[in-house]
């Protein structure tokens, strides 16, 4: 072989090797890009290690009542299930954490057990768990925790705990849902008398009663055209649900309201006695209706008398919190979030929902829809003065809209509401 031929073969061999090497590099780059795209799929577009977002989280859910109570606790439980469905991971649940069902059990001991089982974040889901979850946050300062319905992370709150940098709060603006419930009750009532079955008395429950009353008052006067005041009374049972021998019996409270002339009951307790009893009395021939609380499926207990249900949808908010644990961006903040007014029943976006019930009269659907639309676009604001507390002292001046602080910390029930403003 001549020298020229040898040189040509050598050059061709080098070129072939270079081409193969370039092709291998291009292939590797394509694989890396594809892997990165897959890891980022479905996130908010933030930069960072996509592998962190895919790590499943184990979280603890502490419920005050049974996880199948068709009310408050079941709504939280299903919110946790929503997170597991979206992100995987594991939910550790203990329910009925209250002095009656588990007198020897403390929230802090439950949190400790859950952390021992691998929980990376703890949810305490009742106002009644304040002391316990704050103690747990002190004991485990490196574990994120959420006190749902609380305000320990809000600088405006008297009980603000700046030292608990691992304890955040979240709560839905159920005030909207209760105002809608009050409106539905006023649009339906034939006697002009509404009974509210209340739990215990605190800032939260007072503002929810006030909101239901304001919604009823607005719709009674603006849509029904009534000049007289609607009769609106609350009776408190003493806790979030019935504890025999400790609380008033909510079935008896419901009976007392109906016997006294109320034809619509609004429930503020975690369980379903008010709508169940109303359904029973309707079956016996009475013209009575009810609005349950907390849980999307609560109307199923007595569909024919159910005007609708305001409910919590904890899933989207809990999903955001768990994602913040995944990407290490969790911070102890106070979040009071509202409905998605563009689609109030959207399971992925709306923290507060309302569903019309089978018992809602056909001629009430239009006015109720108009009221909901007005709440959403701000053209209707029932929390606007002049409004006074029960003792006659001013709450809001003429034309003054309630601030978050004024609404959250409701010191009394409003003028027009019959019932106790305190337990003393």
C-alpha positions in Angstrom: 0.0 0.0 0.0 1.4 3.4 -0.9 2.0 6.1 1.6 -0.8 8.2 0.1 -3.3 5.5 0.6 -2.2 4.8 4.1 -2.6 8.5 5.0 -6.1 8.6 3.4 -7.3 5.6 5.4 -5.9 7.1 8.6 -7.8 10.3 8.0 -11.1 8.5 7.3 -10.7 6.5 10.5 -10.2 9.6 12.6 -13.2 11.3 11.1 -15.4 8.3 11.7 -14.3 8.2 15.4 -15.0 11.9 15.8 -18.5 11.5 14.3 -19.3 8.6 16.6 -18.2 10.6 19.6 -20.3 13.6 18.6 -23.4 11.4 18.1 -22.9 9.9 21.5 -22.7 13.3 23.1 -25.9 14.5 21.4 -27.7 11.4 22.6 -26.7 11.9 26.2 -27.8 15.6 26.1 -31.2 14.6 24.7 -31.7 12.0 27.5 -30.7 14.6 30.2 -33.1 17.2 28.8 -35.9 14.6 28.7 -35.3 13.6 32.3 -35.3 17.2 33.5 -38.6 18.0 31.7 -40.2 14.9 33.2 -39.1 15.9 36.7 -40.5 19.4 36.4 -43.8 18.3 35.0 -46.7 19.8 36.9 -44.8 22.1 39.1 -45.0 25.9 39.2 -42.0 26.4 37.0 -39.7 27.3 39.9 -36.1 26.5 39.4 -34.4 23.9 41.7 -33.7 20.2 42.1 -36.7 18.5 40.5 -35.8 15.3 42.5 -36.7 17.0 45.7 -40.3 17.6 44.5 -40.8 13.9 43.7 -39.8 12.7 47.2 -43.0 11.5 48.9 -43.9 13.1 52.2 -45.2 11.3 55.3 -47.6 13.5 57.2 -49.6 13.3 60.4 -53.3 14.2 60.6 -54.8 14.7 64.0 -58.6 14.8 64.0 -60.9 16.0 66.8 -63.8 13.8 65.7 -64.3 10.6 63.8 -62.8 10.5 60.3 -66.2 9.5 58.9 -68.3 12.1 60.8 -69.8 13.5 57.6 -68.6 16.9 58.8 -65.5 18.7 59.9 -63.1 15.8 60.6 -64.1 13.9 57.4 -63.4 17.0 55.4 -59.9 17.2 56.7 -59.4 13.5 56.3 -60.4 13.7 52.6 -58.2 16.7 52.2 -55.3 14.5 53.2 -56.4 11.8 50.9 -56.4 14.4 48.1 -52.7 15.1 48.8 -51.8 11.4 48.7 -53.6 11.0 45.4 -51.7 13.9 43.9 -48.3 13.4 45.4 -48.1 9.9 46.8 -46.6 9.6 50.3 -48.4 8.5 53.4 -50.9 10.0 55.8 -50.8 8.8 59.4 -54.2 9.5 61.0 -55.5 9.5 64.5 -59.1 10.6 65.0 -61.3 11.4 68.1 -58.5 13.3 69.8 -60.7 15.1 72.4 -61.2 14.9 76.1 -64.3 12.6 75.9 -63.1 10.0 73.5 -59.4 9.9 74.5 -59.1 11.6 78.0 -55.5 10.4 78.5 -54.3 11.4 75.1 -52.6 14.7 74.4 -52.0 16.4 71.1 -48.3 16.6 71.8 -48.0 12.9 72.6 -49.8 12.1 69.4 -47.4 14.4 67.4 -44.4 12.7 69.0 -45.7 9.2 68.1 -46.3 10.4 64.5 -42.8 11.9 64.2 -41.4 8.5 65.5 -43.3 6.9 62.7 -41.7 9.2 60.1 -44.1 12.1 59.9 -42.3 15.1 58.3 -45.2 17.5 59.1 -48.1 17.4 61.5 -51.6 18.9 61.0 -53.6 19.6 64.1 -57.1 20.3 62.8 -59.2 21.8 65.6 -59.3 25.1 67.5 -59.5 23.0 70.6 -55.9 21.8 69.9 -54.2 25.1 70.5 -52.2 24.3 73.6 -51.2 20.9 72.5 -49.9 21.8 69.1 -48.0 24.8 70.5 -46.4 22.5 73.0 -45.6 20.0 70.2 -44.0 22.8 68.1 -41.8 23.7 71.1 -40.8 20.1 71.6 -40.0 19.5 67.9 -38.7 22.8 66.5 -37.4 21.2 63.3 -40.7 19.6 62.3 -43.1 21.8 60.4 -46.6 21.9 61.9 -50.0 23.4 60.9 -52.7 24.4 63.3 -55.8 24.6 61.1 -58.2 27.3 62.1 -55.7 29.0 64.4 -53.9 32.3 64.4 -50.6 31.7 66.3 -48.6 32.7 63.2 -50.5 36.0 62.7 -48.7 39.1 64.0 -52.1 40.8 64.5 -53.3 38.1 66.9 -53.1 38.5 70.7 -51.7 35.0 70.9 -49.0 35.5 68.2 -46.1 33.1 68.8 -43.1 34.6 66.9 -40.9 32.0 68.6 -42.7 29.1 67.0 -41.1 29.4 63.5 -42.3 25.9 62.6 -46.0 26.4 63.4 -48.2 27.8 60.6 -51.9 28.3 60.4 -54.5 27.9 57.7 -58.2 28.4 57.5 -60.9 28.8 54.9 -63.1 31.9 54.8 -66.2 30.1 55.8 -67.8 33.4 56.6 -68.8 33.5 52.9 -70.3 30.0 53.1 -72.3 30.9 56.2 -73.6 34.1 54.6 -74.8 32.0 51.7 -76.4 29.6 54.1 -78.2 32.4 55.9 -79.4 33.8 52.5 -80.8 30.4 51.5 -82.6 30.1 54.8 -84.2 33.5 54.5 -85.3 32.9 50.9 -87.0 29.6 52.1 -88.5 30.3 55.5 -92.2 30.6 55.7 -92.3 31.6 59.4 -89.5 34.2 59.2 -87.7 32.3 62.0 -84.2 30.6 61.8 -82.5 28.5 64.4 -78.7 28.1 64.5 -77.4 25.0 66.3 -74.0 26.2 67.6 -71.0 24.4 69.1 -68.9 26.1 71.7 -68.5 29.9 71.9 -65.3 31.7 70.7 -64.2 34.2 68.1 -64.6 31.7 65.3 -68.1 30.6 66.1 -69.3 34.1 66.8 -68.1 35.4 63.5 -69.8 32.4 61.7 -73.1 33.0 63.4 -72.8 36.7 62.6 -72.1 35.9 59.0 -75.1 33.6 58.7 -77.3 36.3 60.3 -76.0 39.0 58.0 -76.7 36.9 54.9 -80.2 36.1 56.2 -80.9 39.7 57.0 -79.7 40.9 53.5 -81.7 38.4 51.6 -84.8 38.7 53.8 -85.0 42.4 53.1 -83.5 42.8 49.6 -84.9 39.7 47.9 -88.0 38.9 50.0 -88.8 42.6 50.3 -89.6 42.2 54.1 -89.5 45.3 56.2 -89.6 43.5 59.6 -86.5 41.9 61.0 -86.0 38.2 60.5 -86.0 36.1 63.8 -82.5 34.6 64.2 -81.5 32.6 67.3 -78.5 30.5 68.3 -78.3 27.9 71.0 -74.8 26.5 71.9 -74.4 22.8 72.7 -71.0 23.4 74.4 -68.6 21.6 72.1 -68.0 20.8 68.4 -70.2 17.7 68.6 -72.4 15.9 71.1 -70.7 14.5 74.2 -73.4 12.8 76.3 -73.6 14.1 79.8 -71.3 17.0 78.9 -72.9 19.0 76.1 -76.5 19.7 75.3 -78.0 17.1 73.0 -78.1 18.7 69.5 -81.1 16.6 68.5 -83.0 18.1 71.4 -81.8 21.6 70.6 -83.0 21.0 67.0 -86.4 19.9 68.3 -86.7 22.9 70.6 -86.1 25.3 67.7 -88.6 23.5 65.5 -91.2 23.4 68.3 -90.6 27.1 68.9 -91.6 28.1 65.3 -88.3 28.0 63.5 -88.7 26.3 60.1 -85.1 26.4 59.0 -82.1 25.1 61.0 -78.5 26.1 60.2 -75.9 23.8 61.7 -72.7 25.1 63.1 -71.5 21.8 64.7 -69.3 19.2 63.2 -71.9 16.5 62.9 -75.3 16.0 61.3 -77.9 15.9 64.0 -79.7 19.1 62.9 -80.4 17.9 59.3 -81.2 14.4 60.4 -83.8 15.5 62.9 -85.2 18.0 60.4 -85.6 15.3 57.8 -87.4 13.1 60.3 -89.8 15.9 61.1 -90.4 16.6 57.4 -91.2 13.0 56.9 -93.9 13.4 59.6 -95.5 16.2 57.5 -93.9 19.4 58.8 -92.7 22.1 56.4 -89.1 22.4 57.7 -85.6 22.7 56.1 -82.0 22.6 57.2 -78.5 23.7 56.1 -75.7 21.3 57.3 -72.1 22.3 57.6 -68.5 21.4 56.8 -68.7 18.5 54.4 -69.6 18.3 50.8 -71.8 15.2 51.1 -73.7 16.3 54.2 -77.0 16.9 52.3 -77.1 13.1 51.7 -78.4 12.7 55.3 -81.8 14.2 54.3 -81.7 15.4 50.7 -85.3 16.6 50.5 -85.0 19.1 53.3 -81.4 20.3 52.5 -81.3 23.8 51.1 -77.6 23.4 50.4 -74.3 23.0 52.2 -71.3 25.3 52.8 -68.2 23.1 53.0 -64.5 23.2 53.4 -62.2 21.8 50.6 -58.9 21.4 52.4 -57.2 19.5 49.7 -55.7 22.3 47.5 -54.4 24.2 50.6 -52.9 21.1 52.1 -51.3 20.2 48.8 -49.5 23.6 48.7 -48.3 23.1 52.3 -47.0 19.6 51.6 -45.2 20.8 48.4 -43.5 23.5 50.5 -42.2 20.7 52.8 -41.0 18.8 49.7 -39.0 21.8 48.3 -37.9 23.0 51.7 -39.7 26.3 51.4 -42.1 25.9 54.3 -42.6 28.9 56.5 -44.8 29.6 59.5 -47.5 31.9 58.1 -51.2 32.6 58.7 -53.4 32.0 55.7 -57.1 32.8 55.5 -58.1 31.8 52.0 -61.4 32.1 50.2 -63.5 30.5 47.5 -62.5 30.4 43.8 -65.4 32.7 42.7 -65.0 31.7 39.1 -65.9 28.1 40.1 -66.8 27.7 43.7 -67.2 23.9 43.5 -63.8 23.3 41.8 -62.1 20.6 43.8 -58.6 21.7 42.7 -58.9 25.5 43.3 -61.7 26.5 45.7 -61.1 26.2 49.4 -64.7 27.0 50.3 -67.6 25.5 48.4 -71.4 25.8 48.3 -73.8 23.2 46.7 -77.5 23.8 46.3 -79.6 21.1 47.9 -82.7 19.4 46.6 -84.8 21.2 49.2 -84.0 24.7 47.9 -87.2 26.1 46.3 -86.9 26.8 42.6 -87.8 30.4 43.0 -84.9 30.9 45.5 -82.2 29.7 43.1 -82.0 32.9 41.1 -81.8 35.3 44.1 -79.3 33.0 45.8 -77.2 32.9 42.7 -77.3 36.6 42.5 -76.2 36.9 46.1 -73.3 34.5 45.6 -72.2 36.5 42.5 -72.4 39.7 44.4 -70.2 38.3 47.2 -67.7 37.2 44.6 -67.4 40.5 42.7 -67.6 42.6 45.8 -70.9 44.4 44.9 -72.5 42.8 48.0 -70.6 43.1 51.3 -72.9 42.1 54.3 -70.0 43.0 56.7 -70.5 46.7 56.3 -71.8 49.2 58.9 -73.5 50.6 60.6 -73.6 47.4 62.7 -73.7 47.1 66.5 -72.9 44.4 68.9 -75.6 42.9 71.1 -74.9 45.3 73.9 -75.4 48.3 71.6 -71.8 49.2 71.3 -70.7 49.9 67.7 -68.8 47.2 65.7 -68.7 49.0 62.3 -69.4 52.6 61.6 -71.7 53.8 58.8 -70.3 52.5 55.5 -67.3 50.9 57.2 -66.3 47.5 55.8 -64.9 45.0 58.3 -61.2 44.4 58.2 -59.7 41.0 58.7 -58.9 41.8 62.3 -62.4 43.1 63.0 -64.0 40.1 61.4 -61.7 37.4 62.9 -61.9 38.7 66.4 -65.6 38.9 66.9 -66.1 40.0 70.5 -69.9 39.6 70.5 -72.8 38.5 68.5 -74.5 41.3 66.6 -77.7 43.1 67.4 -80.6 41.1 65.9 -79.1 37.8 67.0 -80.8 36.1 70.0 -78.4 33.9 72.1 -75.4 34.1 74.3 -72.2 35.9 73.2 -70.1 34.3 75.9 -70.2 31.1 78.0 -70.1 33.1 81.3 
